[in-house]
Amino acid sequence: MLGTLAGIRLIVLDDAQETTQATLGLLAQFVARGVSVVAFGDPDITTGSFHGAHPHTLGRLGSYLNAPVERPLILGTVYRHGSAVREVVREITHRIGTAAAGTHRAASSAHSVSASTGEAPTSAGRGETADDGVHTVIVDSQAEQLAVIARRLRERHVMGEVPWGQMAVIVRSGSLVPALSRGLAALEVPTQVATAQTALRDDYAVRAFILALEVTLGRRALGAETATELLRGPLGGLDPITLRRLRAALRQQELGRPDSGEPDSGEPNSTEPNSGEPDSTERDSTGPDSSPSGHGYRSSDELLAAVFTDPGLLAGIDNRTARRAASCAESLRQASIEHRAGATIEELLWGLWQRSGLAREWKEESTGTGIVADEAHHNLDAVVALFSAAQRYVERTPGAPPVLFLEHLVDTDVPEDTLAPRALGDAVTISTPSGTINRDFEVVVLAGVQQNVWPDLRIRGSLLGAGDLGALASGGSLPGGDARLEVLHDELRMFAQAASRARGELLVTCIRNEEYEPSAFLRLLPVPDAPSGDPEDLSRYPLSLRGLAGRLRADLTRSGAQSAIRSADAAATLARLAAENVPGAAVTQWYGLSEPSTERPLNDPEAGDKPVRVSPSRMAAFETCPLHWLIGQVGGGNSNTAANLGTIIHKVMEDATDRTPQALWQGVEARWDELQFDAEWQSRVQKVEARALTDRLASYLLDFEHTGGELLSAEGTFQLDVNGAVLSGTIDRVERLSDGRAVIVDLKTGRGDPTSDAGVVEHPQLGAYQLAFAEGAIAGIPHDTPLAGARLVIVSSGTAKQNYRNPTQPAFSPDEIEAFRSRVIADATGMGGATFLAEISSHCLDPRSHGSCRIHVIKQVST
């Protein structure tokens, strides 16, 4: 029955304190067959009590194995660490129950013994150094704790020449490991996690393959949201900017078809951030569709989904973004063909992986250092684990369909055990106490030793009594005594295990502020080190070349006599770093110092550029801040939910025949699904606001009818030449008043517009509409109709007399018309120019402006 195990005569059990009842039962069976067992361990450093480990295994080994036990051999000398660490471990373990042992706690450090006898220590030739010892640091925030840890680890690596692999950071809970690992990696400390901390399905790389398989196997419909997720993931390789460019290119191609029924506004697809108001020239081609789906009328969402079903859709777009999207779509089509041909899950995954090109990309990234290299290592580990899981599935269930593996993978909530190899390079280990069993390190950091975190005194198994059930099932009796005291002893054992992993230095960190309090365990440690409060302390300089370059550049910007010498030293040091090609040290790499790549104007008629196109809303953006306008024009703006809702309300107003509040709301509600929300509660909140908007709009329309007004034009477009520039737009309404005069109306659903008559006197959008009216460029307006002015109808707020606002711009005189024409010419000249100023005081640095230009005026040293 035992096969090759039948010849076993001796079993050596290491770390016996981690042994569970199942292991003890197995050992008992071997002992019954005459096999000898030699057990090693320390009952004071058990880490697995919460999942069934027995700290008293060594003290009660005979009763567990049903066999006599020789007299225990107690080792009296500790060779792993020095006297300081040994004293801390002894201080911790003296507060733990003996677990049928305890005499081993009298062991002394080999360094203490050698000091008293004058002999050299015999622990592989290692003696105590000046850096050895125990230090406690209390900081004010999570960020400062990360900085302190990273600083100390780099000091030991750079100055003490300690390899990264000989350092570890240990935390109480596995949930703290990922954030700590990422934080240290961002501070240029290479990290590695020994075991998986999350379910395989939750890994970034694995999620992309799961999504591709769900589409391939028909478990998920290929809509706009799925297409976006595919293209934004590693298989598609697009970022938000390139995805936006792809959407714009697809939409432009769609509108350019001969049978397309929509006008081309000739304007980029962008709106003012947080304005909540779509540009009137773009309402037909942005936001929710205003026409039925079909050839020539497909939205960018529909086109994005069609990329994966229509191989020729991207054939006419020749750029890197389109080629990458086409490659992703072709890979999924090929996977579908392989699936129909009967491919296994392993073959499907291998095909997707090979066609993605990620193997070469991630391998190149993993050869570097820093957070990018760490992420590449993590992604490669996750892919290897995914293939290992698929291989096991195929081996265990050869005939099972791939969809069953996918369902199992998606439904698994906990990390699975895997024998797949993980990248274990020269990096700092981030782990829990159980992950460092049978390991030791030159430097150990115990991070996050906080109250209610370490110790965690919650009673284990209080709901189902799993521990009691296990004790009774093994023939024992229910444990007696204080359950919370037992938990405290378990927490002390884990703390002792973590502290005892240090061969040389032990650093303990925690936070003290309004939210966090240090753990009571700090009373077992030396007095915390006093922090250095001097920001000029030289010891606070970064210990990475790139970080040092940044700090030295900051020193150059300091003023004052005391900083003159330091600035000179910084300049000399930067010159030396630049000679060694350290990133960020050379002046040529500093932001704002390079010569402009070109001084040609944005619109150059000599190069064949078409006339500058000016829209009324873009005039407002340009006059507010030219730099902000440029970023939106060249890089693209953003379309938010408020702007898309405004588009729907504009369309409902245009099409409405029944202008009652209920009828208008039904029109909005019928198209509500066209809006996208991150959560259902956001949709409910927005519905309340949208209903208020339609109620106010209905009040305005009904008041207009009651006063005997007449609608002359709705959504009328205009285009006119203004000294070589093209001014174009769409006017919501032109209404005839009861006295025969016309008034131009622009509906506003956002909150950023002026609400008084004085506030709209210089309003560029209304002024542009008046200029178009004066030129007779608005279709449907009878000749010689007098103009009463132009007004905004603001439905986001109201007054005491009416629940909407309608600030009015008086009708322009001929001189004012000419003045505004000059204003359009000046704006067009600026829009096509080569220099764009930043309105720093009035716009860029205003936190309420939400300007894209703010990033260009932040006062910081950047590379």
Disulfide bonds with the S-S distance in Angstrom:
none
